[in-house]
Amino acid sequence: MSEDLNFVLKARRDKLAALESLGVPPFAYSFDSTHTSVEALRLLHEGVDEGPEVRIAGRIVAWRPHGKTIFGHVADHYGKIQVYFRRDDLHAAFDALAHYDIGDIVGVVGPLFRTRTGEPTLKVREVELLAKSLRPLPLGKEELVDGAIVRHAAFSDPEMRYRQRYADLAVSGDVRRRFIARSRMVAELRRGLDELGYIEVETPILQPQYGGAAARPFVTHHNALDMRLYLRIADELYLKRLVVGGLDRVYEIGHDFRNEGIDRTHNPEFTMLEFYEAYADYTVMMGRVEQLMLRAASAVRSVLAREAVPADERAFLTDAAFSAVPDIAPPFPRIGWAPTLSQAAGADVLTMGQDELRALALRVGVFQPDKLSRPKLLDEVFQALVESKIESPTFVVDYPMELSPLAKPKRGDPRLTERFELFAKGKELANAFSELNDPIDQRRRLELQASLRAAGDEEAVEVDEDYLRAMEYGMPPMGGVGVGIDRLFMYLSGVANIRDVILFPTLRPE
């Protein structure tokens, strides 16, 4: 295999040298396009056989020489269009085409017309090589079956696709469309928050002390200051500092990092949206989440739903390019954490002793429950008995105090907190609190977390003195929400593996 590959790479470099000897620059500076492939195709609508001259740039994805003519296809960001080269039109420039390859990026200029088979085509009058491809792309074959395009992928190994996402995107319009949909979703979430009067801010990724979630951090070292720093595990504590400073509605969309296992729903580097609103509580934030979910679903549907894609674009996409985006229908059901779990467990979990809880955890398949703290046991049992079984968007509300060190006590039941999580398809999509704003109570809870950490719970947080100082200046009551962007998009696009919605997921060294 390596010898074959080396032969192919050498052949492409030989063609590069031949082009240079003909005076053809193999790597251009720019090209002034007038149309995308899809825009050009729309100029030849039904009943129109000839169109104007257009300038299109893209990658050669098909190449069929026939003596003094060549047919091919050029693909761009949006689709592809057939191109037709004739020696009589290009004269000496036609000779250089013998050294072009599938994968080369070209600019083509010429009028549009329909072939005898009715296919819209660009008749090339000018061609410019924009970038010579020195490595063949793993392009698969396509065939038309019962009116639908079926693609036989040459790039089917998932791990290779994740490692070489640039090649995956280059050969698969379906994958490009998925990531376009993700981008539209994030843009719509921003638009929704901006319209509600939130402002977007940026907080530190490198932090002297991490907090805001229960997770193990990544650790690094700053040489000039000779200090240990952590990659943030959550944006929360810095955003709440800003609310203390008078920025009443703030949000941030950014990367968080957690030094934990990798599976179908976890990547060590992931994207979070966090937003905080002064003078709101968790019931207000439920409404905010419902409205943002509606907007996110609409944005994804506008790209991935078959009926939302124009027919002339649809013709160049396989069935894999589309997905049935779930219907979002607020208000979402609300179920209590404690009564729902207690019903599933057959006993009141809040009154269980540590031994009883460990026995329950062992019975439902929790791994090594004897090594877990009580809060971790409760969380794992809940995941096994309740979370994994929730299908449609559902708010789980009122978590135990020991699971929520940053949430206010529930009015009427101090054992619980005013916290909700949104679940769908067995995955957590959002987490929110009526935020704790009593610095004395907050110190007590952080000291409890610190004691758990000292007892061996690596995910428990330490006391953050600067955050407590900020609270002591006076923190207004507020609601706060964290939304996992990757998991939200997985749910809306019907994707089962988080690596398929992250452009460059974390992998072992090649």
Disulfide bonds with the S-S distance in Angstrom:
none
